[in-house]
Amino acid sequence: MRKFILPLAALALVAGCKGKEPEAVATDAAATASEAAVALPALPENAKATVKPEGTYTAGAAKLMLAADMNAEMTDAAGKATTGKWAWYSDGKRIVFSGDKSVWAVADGALYKLASKDAPLTGMTADQVWTKAM
């Protein structure tokens, strides 16, 4: 009798699963939110023509303020302020801050701090982004 019960139980189990859709797996809201946070602003083809960079940008406790009159001030995380001017590069994609000679790629709502004026404008990472305060 035991010989028949085990195969019948297995058959019943398989038959019971037939035609059923797999159960949906719940997504983790925190994982979804962190994936959305990783999306970085794209660099426009000609930022000078499409983006107004004037405003205040932050990265952690550091701050960069770009004024409409081309004046600028950077305050580092320790609170030390450096003043200077900002200007567009001829490519219309980058600006330079004269206070520390730093170069920035301009996106809508963000700046990317570049390692140098010759740094590529591709492969930007989250640690380079300074977001514009609204």
The first five atom37 places (N, CA, C, CB, O) and aatype in JSON, in Angstrom:
{
  "aatype": [12, 1, 11, 13, 9, 10, 14, 10, 0, 0, 10, 0, 10, 19, 0, 7, 4, 11, 7, 11, 6, 14, 6, 0, 19, 0, 16, 3, 0, 0, 0, 16, 0, 15, 6, 0, 0, 19, 0, 10, 14, 0, 10, 14, 6, 2, 0, 11, 0, 16, 19, 11, 14, 6, 7, 16, 18, 16, 0, 7, 0, 0, 11, 10, 12, 10, 0, 0, 3, 12, 2, 0, 6, 12, 16, 3, 0, 0, 7, 11, 0, 16, 16, 7, 11, 17, 0, 17, 18, 15, 3, 7, 11, 1, 9, 19, 13, 15, 7, 3, 11, 15, 19, 17, 0, 19, 0, 3, 7, 0, 10, 18, 11, 10, 0, 15, 11, 3, 0, 14, 10, 16, 7, 12, 16, 0, 3, 5, 19, 17, 16, 11, 0, 12],
  "atom_mask": [
    [1, 1, 1, 1, 1],
    [1, 1, 1, 1, 1],
    [1, 1, 1, 1, 1],
    [1, 1, 1, 1, 1],
    [1, 1, 1, 1, 1],
    [1, 1, 1, 1, 1],
    [1, 1, 1, 1, 1],
    [1, 1, 1, 1, 1],
    [1, 1, 1, 1, 1],
    [1, 1, 1, 1, 1],
    [1, 1, 1, 1, 1],
    [1, 1, 1, 1, 1],
    [1, 1, 1, 1, 1],
    [1, 1, 1, 1, 1],
    [1, 1, 1, 1, 1],
    [1, 1, 1, 0, 1],
    [1, 1, 1, 1, 1],
    [1, 1, 1, 1, 1],
    [1, 1, 1, 0, 1],
    [1, 1, 1, 1, 1],
    [1, 1, 1, 1, 1],
    [1, 1, 1, 1, 1],
    [1, 1, 1, 1, 1],
    [1, 1, 1, 1, 1],
    [1, 1, 1, 1, 1],
    [1, 1, 1, 1, 1],
    [1, 1, 1, 1, 1],
    [1, 1, 1, 1, 1],
    [1, 1, 1, 1, 1],
    [1, 1, 1, 1, 1],
    [1, 1, 1, 1, 1],
    [1, 1, 1, 1, 1],
    [1, 1, 1, 1, 1],
    [1, 1, 1, 1, 1],
    [1, 1, 1, 1, 1],
    [1, 1, 1, 1, 1],
    [1, 1, 1, 1, 1],
    [1, 1, 1, 1, 1],
    [1, 1, 1, 1, 1],
    [1, 1, 1, 1, 1],
    [1, 1, 1, 1, 1],
    [1, 1, 1, 1, 1],
    [1, 1, 1, 1, 1],
    [1, 1, 1, 1, 1],
    [1, 1, 1, 1, 1],
    [1, 1, 1, 1, 1],
    [1, 1, 1, 1, 1],
    [1, 1, 1, 1, 1],
    [1, 1, 1, 1, 1],
    [1, 1, 1, 1, 1],
    [1, 1, 1, 1, 1],
    [1, 1, 1, 1, 1],
    [1, 1, 1, 1, 1],
    [1, 1, 1, 1, 1],
    [1, 1, 1, 0, 1],
    [1, 1, 1, 1, 1],
    [1, 1, 1, 1, 1],
    [1, 1, 1, 1, 1],
    [1, 1, 1, 1, 1],
    [1, 1, 1, 0, 1],
    [1, 1, 1, 1, 1],
    [1, 1, 1, 1, 1],
    [1, 1, 1, 1, 1],
    [1, 1, 1, 1, 1],
    [1, 1, 1, 1, 1],
    [1, 1, 1, 1, 1],
    [1, 1, 1, 1, 1],
    [1, 1, 1, 1, 1],
    [1, 1, 1, 1, 1],
    [1, 1, 1, 1, 1],
    [1, 1, 1, 1, 1],
    [1, 1, 1, 1, 1],
    [1, 1, 1, 1, 1],
    [1, 1, 1, 1, 1],
    [1, 1, 1, 1, 1],
    [1, 1, 1, 1, 1],
    [1, 1, 1, 1, 1],
    [1, 1, 1, 1, 1],
    [1, 1, 1, 0, 1],
    [1, 1, 1, 1, 1],
    [1, 1, 1, 1, 1],
    [1, 1, 1, 1, 1],
    [1, 1, 1, 1, 1],
    [1, 1, 1, 0, 1],
    [1, 1, 1, 1, 1],
    [1, 1, 1, 1, 1],
    [1, 1, 1, 1, 1],
    [1, 1, 1, 1, 1],
    [1, 1, 1, 1, 1],
    [1, 1, 1, 1, 1],
    [1, 1, 1, 1, 1],
    [1, 1, 1, 0, 1],
    [1, 1, 1, 1, 1],
    [1, 1, 1, 1, 1],
    [1, 1, 1, 1, 1],
    [1, 1, 1, 1, 1],
    [1, 1, 1, 1, 1],
    [1, 1, 1, 1, 1],
    [1, 1, 1, 0, 1],
    [1, 1, 1, 1, 1],
    [1, 1, 1, 1, 1],
    [1, 1, 1, 1, 1],
    [1, 1, 1, 1, 1],
    [1, 1, 1, 1, 1],
    [1, 1, 1, 1, 1],
    [1, 1, 1, 1, 1],
    [1, 1, 1, 1, 1],
    [1, 1, 1, 1, 1],
    [1, 1, 1, 0, 1],
    [1, 1, 1, 1, 1],
    [1, 1, 1, 1, 1],
    [1, 1, 1, 1, 1],
    [1, 1, 1, 1, 1],
    [1, 1, 1, 1, 1],
    [1, 1, 1, 1, 1],
    [1, 1, 1, 1, 1],
    [1, 1, 1, 1, 1],
    [1, 1, 1, 1, 1],
    [1, 1, 1, 1, 1],
    [1, 1, 1, 1, 1],
    [1, 1, 1, 1, 1],
    [1, 1, 1, 1, 1],
    [1, 1, 1, 0, 1],
    [1, 1, 1, 1, 1],
    [1, 1, 1, 1, 1],
    [1, 1, 1, 1, 1],
    [1, 1, 1, 1, 1],
    [1, 1, 1, 1, 1],
    [1, 1, 1, 1, 1],
    [1, 1, 1, 1, 1],
    [1, 1, 1, 1, 1],
    [1, 1, 1, 1, 1],
    [1, 1, 1, 1, 1],
    [1, 1, 1, 1, 1]
  ],
  "atom_positions": [
    [[0.82, -1.18, 0.0], [0.0, 0.0, 0.0], [0.87, 1.26, 0.0], [-0.94, -0.01, 1.2], [0.55, 2.27, -0.63]],
    [[1.98, 1.17, 0.71], [2.88, 2.31, 0.75], [3.43, 2.63, -0.62], [4.01, 2.04, 1.72], [3.7, 3.79, -0.93]],
    [[3.61, 1.63, -1.45], [4.15, 1.83, -2.79], [3.24, 2.75, -3.61], [4.32, 0.49, -3.5], [3.72, 3.48, -4.47]],
    [[1.95, 2.71, -3.35], [1.01, 3.49, -4.14], [0.78, 4.9, -3.58], [-0.3, 2.76, -4.22], [0.48, 5.83, -4.33]],
    [[0.93, 5.05, -2.29], [0.64, 6.34, -1.67], [1.66, 7.4, -2.06], [0.6, 6.2, -0.15], [1.28, 8.52, -2.41]],
    [[2.94, 7.09, -2.03], [3.98, 8.07, -2.36], [3.86, 8.54, -3.81], [5.37, 7.47, -2.11], [3.89, 9.75, -4.03]],
    [[3.73, 7.67, -4.8], [3.58, 8.16, -6.17], [2.28, 8.93, -6.36], [3.63, 6.99, -7.15], [2.25, 9.9, -7.13]],
    [[1.21, 8.54, -5.68], [-0.05, 9.26, -5.8], [0.07, 10.66, -5.19], [-1.18, 8.47, -5.13], [-0.49, 11.63, -5.72]],
    [[0.77, 10.77, -4.09], [0.97, 12.07, -3.45], [1.78, 12.99, -4.37], [1.69, 11.91, -2.09], [1.45, 14.17, -4.5]],
    [[2.81, 12.47, -5.0], [3.63, 13.26, -5.92], [2.8, 13.69, -7.13], [4.86, 12.46, -6.37], [2.92, 14.83, -7.58]],
    [[1.98, 12.8, -7.64], [1.12, 13.1, -8.77], [0.11, 14.2, -8.4], [0.38, 11.83, -9.25], [-0.13, 15.11, -9.18]],
    [[-0.46, 14.1, -7.21], [-1.42, 15.1, -6.75], [-0.74, 16.45, -6.6], [-2.06, 14.67, -5.42], [-1.34, 17.48, -6.91]],
    [[0.48, 16.46, -6.13], [1.22, 17.71, -5.95], [1.49, 18.37, -7.3], [2.55, 17.45, -5.22], [1.31, 19.58, -7.44]],
    [[1.92, 17.62, -8.28], [2.19, 18.15, -9.61], [0.9, 18.64, -10.25], [2.86, 17.08, -10.49], [0.88, 19.71, -10.86]],
    [[-0.16, 17.88, -10.13], [-1.44, 18.26, -10.72], [-1.98, 19.53, -10.07], [-2.45, 17.12, -10.59], [-2.59, 20.36, -10.74]],
    [[-1.75, 19.69, -8.8], [-2.23, 20.87, -8.09], [-1.5, 22.13, -8.53], [0.0, 0.0, 0.0], [-2.07, 23.22, -8.44]],
    [[-0.26, 22.01, -8.99], [0.52, 23.17, -9.41], [0.26, 23.54, -10.85], [1.99, 22.9, -9.23], [0.53, 24.67, -11.25]],
    [[-0.25, 22.65, -11.63], [-0.44, 22.86, -13.06], [-1.4, 24.02, -13.3], [-0.96, 21.58, -13.73], [-2.49, 24.07, -12.73]],
    [[-0.99, 24.97, -14.16], [-1.84, 26.06, -14.55], [-1.81, 27.25, -13.61], [0.0, 0.0, 0.0], [-2.45, 28.26, -13.89]],
    [[-1.09, 27.17, -12.53], [-1.02, 28.3, -11.6], [0.14, 29.21, -11.99], [-0.86, 27.82, -10.15], [1.2, 28.74, -12.39]],
    [[-0.08, 30.5, -11.86], [0.96, 31.48, -12.11], [1.89, 31.54, -10.9], [0.36, 32.88, -12.4], [1.44, 31.34, -9.77]],
    [[3.16, 31.8, -11.12], [4.05, 31.95, -9.96], [3.64, 33.17, -9.15], [5.53, 32.08, -10.42], [3.14, 34.15, -9.68]],
    [[3.86, 33.08, -7.86], [3.5, 34.18, -6.98], [4.43, 35.35, -7.22], [3.55, 33.74, -5.51], [5.63, 35.18, -7.46]],
    [[3.86, 36.55, -7.14], [4.67, 37.76, -7.3], [5.56, 37.93, -6.09], [3.77, 39.01, -7.5], [5.14, 37.68, -4.96]],
    [[6.78, 38.35, -6.34], [7.72, 38.58, -5.26], [7.65, 40.06, -4.89], [9.18, 38.16, -5.66], [7.75, 40.92, -5.76]],
    [[7.48, 40.35, -3.62], [7.41, 41.73, -3.16], [8.76, 42.4, -3.37], [6.99, 41.81, -1.68], [9.81, 41.81, -3.11]],
    [[8.74, 43.65, -3.83], [9.99, 44.39, -4.01], [10.3, 45.17, -2.75], [9.91, 45.35, -5.23], [9.41, 45.6, -2.02]],
    [[11.56, 45.33, -2.52], [12.03, 46.07, -1.36], [12.01, 47.55, -1.71], [13.45, 45.6, -0.93], [12.74, 47.99, -2.6]],
    [[11.2, 48.34, -1.01], [11.06, 49.77, -1.3], [12.38, 50.5, -1.14], [10.0, 50.4, -0.39], [12.67, 51.43, -1.9]],
    [[13.18, 50.11, -0.18], [14.47, 50.79, 0.04], [15.41, 50.54, -1.14], [15.13, 50.31, 1.35], [16.12, 51.45, -1.57]],
    [[15.41, 49.32, -1.66], [16.27, 49.01, -2.81], [15.82, 49.8, -4.03], [16.26, 47.5, -3.12], [16.65, 50.31, -4.79]],
    [[14.51, 49.9, -4.23], [13.99, 50.66, -5.35], [14.35, 52.13, -5.21], [12.48, 50.49, -5.46], [14.73, 52.76, -6.2]],
    [[14.24, 52.68, -4.03], [14.58, 54.08, -3.8], [16.06, 54.33, -4.03], [14.19, 54.5, -2.39], [16.43, 55.37, -4.58]],
    [[16.92, 53.41, -3.61], [18.35, 53.63, -3.79], [18.72, 53.54, -5.26], [19.17, 52.61, -2.98], [19.63, 54.23, -5.71]],
    [[18.03, 52.68, -6.03], [18.29, 52.62, -7.47], [17.9, 53.93, -8.13], [17.52, 51.45, -8.11], [18.6, 54.41, -9.02]],
    [[16.79, 54.53, -7.7], [16.36, 55.81, -8.26], [17.34, 56.91, -7.89], [14.95, 56.17, -7.77], [17.58, 57.82, -8.69]],
    [[17.93, 56.85, -6.7], [18.86, 57.87, -6.26], [20.16, 57.83, -7.06], [19.15, 57.7, -4.79], [20.87, 58.83, -7.13]],
    [[20.47, 56.68, -7.65], [21.7, 56.53, -8.4], [21.61, 57.21, -9.77], [22.02, 55.06, -8.57], [22.64, 57.51, -10.38]],
    [[20.41, 57.45, -10.26], [20.25, 58.08, -11.56], [20.83, 59.49, -11.5], [18.75, 58.12, -11.99], [20.37, 60.33, -10.73]],
    [[21.84, 59.74, -12.31], [22.54, 61.03, -12.3], [22.04, 61.91, -13.44], [24.06, 60.82, -12.41], [21.7, 61.41, -14.51]],
    [[21.99, 63.22, -13.22], [21.56, 64.13, -14.29], [22.47, 64.01, -15.51], [21.54, 65.58, -13.78], [23.69, 63.94, -15.38]],
    [[21.87, 64.0, -16.67], [22.62, 63.88, -17.92], [23.24, 65.23, -18.29], [21.72, 63.38, -19.06], [22.7, 66.29, -17.96]],
    [[24.36, 65.17, -18.97], [25.01, 66.38, -19.46], [24.42, 66.74, -20.81], [26.57, 66.19, -19.56], [24.45, 65.92, -21.73]],
    [[23.87, 67.95, -20.95], [23.31, 68.34, -22.25], [24.42, 68.59, -23.27], [22.44, 69.59, -22.09], [25.57, 68.82, -22.91]],
    [[24.05, 68.55, -24.53], [25.02, 68.78, -25.6], [25.63, 70.18, -25.51], [24.35, 68.57, -26.97], [26.83, 70.35, -25.7]],
    [[24.8, 71.19, -25.22], [25.29, 72.56, -25.09], [24.67, 73.18, -23.85], [24.97, 73.41, -26.37], [23.65, 73.86, -23.94]],
    [[25.27, 72.95, -22.7], [24.74, 73.43, -21.43], [24.65, 74.96, -21.41], [25.6, 72.94, -20.27], [23.72, 75.52, -20.82]],
    [[25.59, 75.62, -22.03], [25.6, 77.09, -22.01], [24.32, 77.64, -22.61], [26.83, 77.63, -22.78], [23.82, 78.68, -22.17]],
    [[23.78, 76.98, -23.61], [22.56, 77.45, -24.27], [21.28, 76.99, -23.56], [22.54, 76.96, -25.7], [20.22, 77.58, -23.77]],
    [[21.36, 75.95, -22.73], [20.14, 75.36, -22.17], [20.04, 75.37, -20.65], [20.01, 73.98, -22.63], [18.97, 75.13, -20.1]],
    [[21.14, 75.63, -19.95], [21.14, 75.55, -18.48], [21.59, 76.88, -17.88], [22.07, 74.4, -18.0], [22.52, 77.51, -18.37]],
    [[20.91, 77.3, -16.83], [21.33, 78.48, -16.06], [22.04, 77.96, -14.82], [20.11, 79.43, -15.69], [21.37, 77.5, -13.89]],
    [[23.37, 78.02, -14.77], [24.08, 77.44, -13.63], [24.05, 78.29, -12.36], [25.5, 77.21, -14.02], [24.44, 77.81, -11.3]],
    [[23.59, 79.52, -12.45], [23.57, 80.38, -11.27], [22.76, 79.7, -10.16], [22.98, 81.76, -11.6], [21.68, 79.16, -10.39]],
    [[23.31, 79.75, -8.94], [22.63, 79.16, -7.8], [23.64, 78.57, -6.83], [0.0, 0.0, 0.0], [24.85, 78.77, -6.97]],
    [[23.13, 77.83, -5.86], [23.97, 77.21, -4.84], [23.94, 75.71, -5.01], [23.5, 77.61, -3.43], [22.88, 75.1, -5.13]],
    [[25.12, 75.11, -5.02], [25.28, 73.67, -5.18], [25.94, 73.11, -3.93], [26.12, 73.33, -6.46], [26.8, 73.76, -3.33]],
    [[25.54, 71.91, -3.54], [26.12, 71.3, -2.35], [26.54, 69.86, -2.62], [25.14, 71.34, -1.19], [25.97, 69.16, -3.46]],
    [[27.54, 69.46, -1.88], [28.0, 68.07, -1.84], [28.4, 67.83, -0.39], [29.22, 67.78, -2.86], [29.48, 68.25, 0.04]],
    [[27.55, 67.17, 0.35], [27.79, 67.01, 1.78], [27.74, 68.38, 2.44], [0.0, 0.0, 0.0], [26.77, 69.12, 2.25]],
    [[28.76, 68.73, 3.21], [28.8, 70.02, 3.89], [29.46, 71.11, 3.04], [29.53, 69.89, 5.2], [29.48, 72.27, 3.45]],
    [[30.0, 70.77, 1.88], [30.65, 71.75, 1.01], [29.6, 72.45, 0.16], [31.7, 71.07, 0.11], [28.55, 71.89, -0.14]],
    [[29.91, 73.71, -0.22], [28.94, 74.51, -0.95], [29.66, 75.36, -1.99], [28.12, 75.4, 0.02], [30.74, 75.89, -1.75]],
    [[29.03, 75.49, -3.17], [29.54, 76.36, -4.23], [28.39, 77.26, -4.67], [30.11, 75.53, -5.44], [27.34, 76.78, -5.08]],
    [[28.62, 78.58, -4.57], [27.6, 79.54, -4.99], [28.08, 80.25, -6.25], [27.3, 80.57, -3.85], [29.16, 80.85, -6.28]],
    [[27.26, 80.18, -7.3], [27.56, 80.84, -8.56], [26.56, 81.98, -8.73], [27.5, 79.84, -9.77], [25.35, 81.74, -8.78]],
    [[27.04, 83.21, -8.83], [26.17, 84.38, -8.99], [26.02, 84.74, -10.47], [26.73, 85.58, -8.2], [26.86, 84.38, -11.3]],
    [[24.93, 85.44, -10.78], [24.66, 85.87, -12.15], [25.73, 86.84, -12.67], [23.29, 86.53, -12.23], [25.95, 86.92, -13.88]],
    [[26.4, 87.57, -11.76], [27.45, 88.51, -12.18], [28.81, 87.83, -12.34], [27.56, 89.64, -11.17], [29.84, 88.49, -12.44]],
    [[28.79, 86.49, -12.37], [29.98, 85.66, -12.57], [30.89, 85.58, -11.35], [30.78, 86.19, -13.73], [31.98, 85.01, -11.44]],
    [[30.46, 86.13, -10.21], [31.2, 85.93, -8.96], [30.84, 84.56, -8.41], [30.87, 87.06, -7.93], [29.77, 84.01, -8.7]],
    [[31.75, 84.01, -7.61], [31.51, 82.69, -7.03], [32.2, 82.58, -5.68], [32.01, 81.58, -7.98], [33.18, 83.27, -5.4]],
    [[31.67, 81.69, -4.86], [32.29, 81.42, -3.57], [32.12, 79.95, -3.25], [31.68, 82.31, -2.45], [31.02, 79.4, -3.34]],
    [[33.21, 79.32, -2.88], [33.18, 77.91, -2.47], [33.51, 77.85, -0.99], [34.17, 77.04, -3.32], [34.47, 78.47, -0.52]],
    [[32.71, 77.09, -0.27], [32.96, 76.84, 1.15], [33.17, 75.34, 1.31], [31.78, 77.36, 2.06], [32.3, 74.55, 0.96]],
    [[34.35, 74.96, 1.83], [34.62, 73.52, 2.0], [33.9, 72.98, 3.23], [36.13, 73.26, 2.1], [33.27, 73.74, 3.97]],
    [[34.0, 71.7, 3.45], [33.31, 71.03, 4.56], [33.74, 71.57, 5.92], [33.56, 69.53, 4.5], [32.97, 71.51, 6.88]],
    [[34.95, 72.1, 6.0], [35.45, 72.66, 7.27], [35.01, 74.11, 7.48], [36.97, 72.58, 7.3], [35.26, 74.68, 8.54]],
    [[34.36, 74.71, 6.47], [33.88, 76.08, 6.6], [34.79, 77.13, 6.0], [0.0, 0.0, 0.0], [34.49, 78.32, 6.09]],
    [[35.9, 76.72, 5.39], [36.84, 77.67, 4.77], [36.27, 78.13, 3.43], [38.25, 77.03, 4.58], [35.95, 77.31, 2.57]],
    [[36.14, 79.45, 3.26], [35.58, 80.02, 2.04], [36.67, 80.5, 1.09], [34.63, 81.17, 2.38], [37.68, 81.06, 1.52]],
    [[36.45, 80.28, -0.21], [37.33, 80.75, -1.26], [36.47, 81.49, -2.27], [38.12, 79.58, -1.94], [35.46, 80.96, -2.73]],
    [[36.85, 82.73, -2.61], [36.07, 83.51, -3.57], [36.81, 83.6, -4.9], [35.78, 84.92, -3.02], [38.02, 83.38, -4.97]],
    [[36.06, 83.91, -5.93], [36.63, 84.06, -7.25], [35.54, 84.32, -8.27], [0.0, 0.0, 0.0], [34.45, 84.77, -7.92]],
    [[35.83, 84.04, -9.5], [34.89, 84.2, -10.62], [34.66, 82.83, -11.25], [35.43, 85.22, -11.68], [35.47, 81.92, -11.1]],
    [[33.54, 82.7, -11.94], [33.3, 81.5, -12.73], [33.11, 81.92, -14.19], [32.07, 80.71, -12.2], [32.63, 83.02, -14.46]],
    [[33.47, 81.05, -15.11], [33.37, 81.35, -16.54], [33.12, 80.07, -17.32], [34.64, 82.06, -17.05], [33.52, 78.98, -16.91]],
    [[32.46, 80.22, -18.46], [32.21, 79.08, -19.34], [33.46, 78.75, -20.16], [31.03, 79.37, -20.28], [34.2, 79.66, -20.56]],
    [[33.7, 77.48, -20.4], [34.69, 77.06, -21.39], [34.05, 77.22, -22.76], [35.16, 75.57, -21.15], [32.83, 77.29, -22.87]],
    [[34.86, 77.29, -23.8], [34.34, 77.49, -25.15], [33.49, 76.32, -25.64], [35.49, 77.7, -26.1], [32.71, 76.48, -26.58]],
    [[33.61, 75.13, -25.02], [32.81, 73.99, -25.47], [31.35, 74.07, -25.02], [33.42, 72.7, -24.94], [30.52, 73.28, -25.46]],
    [[31.03, 75.03, -24.14], [29.66, 75.21, -23.68], [29.16, 74.11, -22.77], [0.0, 0.0, 0.0], [27.96, 74.02, -22.51]],
    [[30.07, 73.27, -22.26], [29.7, 72.14, -21.4], [30.28, 72.25, -20.0], [30.13, 70.85, -22.03], [29.79, 71.62, -19.06]],
    [[31.35, 73.05, -19.87], [32.07, 73.12, -18.6], [32.24, 74.56, -18.17], [33.44, 72.44, -18.71], [32.21, 75.49, -18.98]],
    [[32.42, 74.72, -16.86], [32.78, 76.02, -16.3], [34.03, 75.83, -15.45], [31.61, 76.64, -15.46], [34.37, 74.72, -15.04]],
    [[34.71, 76.96, -15.2], [35.89, 76.95, -14.33], [35.65, 77.95, -13.2], [37.2, 77.31, -15.14], [35.09, 79.03, -13.42]],
    [[36.08, 77.59, -12.01], [36.02, 78.48, -10.85], [37.44, 78.96, -10.6], [35.42, 77.76, -9.58], [38.33, 78.16, -10.31]],
    [[37.67, 80.28, -10.71], [39.03, 80.82, -10.61], [39.6, 80.73, -9.2], [39.04, 82.25, -11.06], [40.81, 80.77, -9.04]],
    [[38.75, 80.61, -8.2], [39.23, 80.58, -6.81], [40.18, 79.44, -6.53], [0.0, 0.0, 0.0], [41.16, 79.61, -5.8]],
    [[39.9, 78.27, -7.1], [40.79, 77.12, -6.91], [41.12, 76.42, -8.22], [40.17, 76.13, -5.93], [41.7, 75.33, -8.23]],
    [[40.73, 77.04, -9.33], [40.97, 76.5, -10.68], [40.21, 75.19, -10.93], [42.46, 76.28, -10.9], [40.59, 74.42, -11.82]],
    [[39.16, 74.94, -10.16], [38.39, 73.71, -10.37], [37.52, 73.81, -11.61], [37.53, 73.4, -9.13], [37.05, 74.89, -11.97]],
    [[37.31, 72.67, -12.25], [36.54, 72.59, -13.49], [35.3, 71.75, -13.21], [37.38, 71.98, -14.66], [35.36, 70.73, -12.51]],
    [[34.18, 72.19, -13.77], [32.88, 71.57, -13.5], [32.13, 71.32, -14.8], [32.05, 72.44, -12.56], [32.06, 72.21, -15.65]],
    [[31.58, 70.13, -14.96], [30.67, 69.84, -16.05], [29.28, 70.27, -15.59], [30.7, 68.31, -16.47], [28.9, 70.02, -14.45]],
    [[28.52, 70.91, -16.48], [27.23, 71.5, -16.11], [26.08, 70.64, -16.62], [27.11, 72.93, -16.66], [26.0, 70.33, -17.81]],
    [[25.2, 70.26, -15.7], [23.97, 69.54, -16.03], [22.81, 70.37, -15.5], [23.96, 68.09, -15.43], [23.02, 71.32, -14.75]],
    [[21.6, 70.03, -15.86], [20.43, 70.73, -15.35], [20.2, 70.31, -13.9], [19.18, 70.45, -16.23], [19.79, 69.18, -13.64]],
    [[20.45, 71.21, -12.97], [20.25, 70.93, -11.56], [21.44, 70.32, -10.85], [0.0, 0.0, 0.0], [21.33, 69.93, -9.69]],
    [[22.57, 70.24, -11.53], [23.75, 69.64, -10.9], [25.02, 70.09, -11.61], [23.66, 68.11, -10.92], [25.01, 70.49, -12.77]],
    [[26.11, 70.02, -10.86], [27.45, 70.2, -11.41], [28.25, 68.95, -11.09], [28.15, 71.5, -10.83], [28.03, 68.32, -10.05]],
    [[29.17, 68.58, -11.97], [30.07, 67.46, -11.71], [31.48, 68.02, -11.6], [29.99, 66.38, -12.85], [31.99, 68.65, -12.53]],
    [[32.11, 67.8, -10.44], [33.48, 68.27, -10.26], [34.41, 67.33, -11.01], [33.86, 68.36, -8.74], [34.42, 66.12, -10.76]],
    [[35.19, 67.88, -11.92], [36.09, 67.09, -12.75], [37.49, 67.1, -12.15], [36.13, 67.64, -14.2], [37.88, 68.04, -11.46]],
    [[38.24, 66.06, -12.42], [39.6, 65.93, -11.9], [40.53, 66.97, -12.51], [40.14, 64.52, -12.16], [41.48, 67.42, -11.87]],
    [[40.26, 67.35, -13.77], [41.08, 68.34, -14.46], [40.3, 68.87, -15.66], [42.44, 67.72, -14.91], [39.22, 68.39, -15.97]],
    [[40.86, 69.87, -16.32], [40.2, 70.43, -17.49], [40.18, 69.44, -18.65], [40.88, 71.73, -17.92], [39.38, 69.58, -19.57]],
    [[41.06, 68.45, -18.6], [41.13, 67.45, -19.67], [40.35, 66.17, -19.34], [42.58, 67.1, -19.94], [40.37, 65.22, -20.13]],
    [[39.68, 66.14, -18.21], [38.93, 64.93, -17.82], [37.78, 64.69, -18.8], [38.38, 65.07, -16.36], [37.16, 65.64, -19.27]],
    [[37.49, 63.43, -19.1], [36.4, 63.14, -20.03], [35.04, 63.51, -19.43], [36.41, 61.65, -20.41], [34.87, 63.52, -18.21]],
    [[34.1, 63.82, -20.29], [32.75, 64.18, -19.85], [31.82, 62.98, -19.92], [32.21, 65.32, -20.71], [30.62, 63.13, -20.15]],
    [[32.37, 61.81, -19.72], [31.58, 60.58, -19.69], [31.91, 59.81, -18.42], [31.85, 59.71, -20.96], [32.94, 60.05, -17.79]],
    [[31.04, 58.9, -18.05], [31.3, 58.06, -16.89], [31.26, 58.79, -15.57], [0.0, 0.0, 0.0], [32.0, 58.45, -14.65]],
    [[30.41, 59.8, -15.46], [30.31, 60.56, -14.22], [29.82, 59.64, -13.09], [29.36, 61.76, -14.38], [29.03, 58.73, -13.32]],
    [[30.3, 59.89, -11.89], [29.92, 59.07, -10.74], [29.24, 59.93, -9.68], [31.15, 58.37, -10.15], [29.34, 61.16, -9.7]],
    [[28.54, 59.28, -8.78], [27.8, 59.98, -7.73], [28.7, 60.81, -6.83], [27.02, 58.98, -6.89], [28.26, 61.82, -6.28]],
    [[29.96, 60.41, -6.66], [30.85, 61.18, -5.78], [31.32, 62.48, -6.44], [32.07, 60.33, -5.4], [31.91, 63.32, -5.77]],
    [[31.06, 62.67, -7.72], [31.43, 63.9, -8.41], [30.29, 64.94, -8.41], [31.85, 63.58, -9.85], [30.53, 66.12, -8.66]],
    [[29.08, 64.5, -8.14], [27.91, 65.37, -8.34], [27.7, 66.32, -7.15], [26.65, 64.52, -8.56], [27.78, 65.93, -5.98]],
    [[27.42, 67.57, -7.49], [27.02, 68.61, -6.54], [25.62, 69.0, -6.98], [28.02, 69.87, -6.51], [25.43, 69.39, -8.14]],
    [[24.66, 68.91, -6.1], [23.28, 69.17, -6.49], [22.88, 70.61, -6.18], [22.34, 68.2, -5.78], [23.33, 71.21, -5.2]],
    [[22.03, 71.14, -7.04], [21.57, 72.52, -6.91], [20.47, 72.6, -5.86], [21.07, 73.07, -8.26], [19.51, 71.82, -5.89]],
    [[20.61, 73.55, -4.95], [19.58, 73.77, -3.92], [18.42, 74.49, -4.59], [20.15, 74.6, -2.7], [18.62, 75.44, -5.35]],
    [[17.25, 74.05, -4.31], [16.06, 74.65, -4.93], [15.4, 75.63, -4.02], [15.07, 73.61, -5.32], [14.39, 76.23, -4.39]]
  ]
}
